[in-house]
Amino acid sequence: MAKYQMLLLAIFIATLVCLEIAAAGATEQLEQTEKQGALVGSKNRSPYLNCAAACDYRCSKAGLHKRCLKYCNICCGKCQCVPPGTAGNREVCACYNEMKNSRGGHKCP
């Protein structure tokens, strides 16, 4: 009976160690993504992206601020990604870059 208890305890401890390693890896990956300044493409969707704040910064220098915010928030909501900076860098977010308006131009600012 004691052997079974020891075996169960060893399995339990091994499981906890594996879970801790997996959690540490996920945390490290999230930190690296945040350091890049944006989420890359639709493969890395994150429920933690604050679209309002990201778009507020993205559109801070736009001439048509309200329109920029409107379309940025639409794109961010669908892609969960906003390129870094106030202009350009669309290639960082594949989904954001690929969205087009009815005229074939970029939908996302």
Secondary structure, DSSP 8 states (H G I E B T S, - for coil): -HHHHHHHHHHHHHHHHHHHHHHHHHHHHHHHHHHTTS--TGGG--TT--HHHHHHHHTTT-SSHHHHHHHHHHHHHHHS---SSSS--GGGSHHHHH-B-TTSSBS--
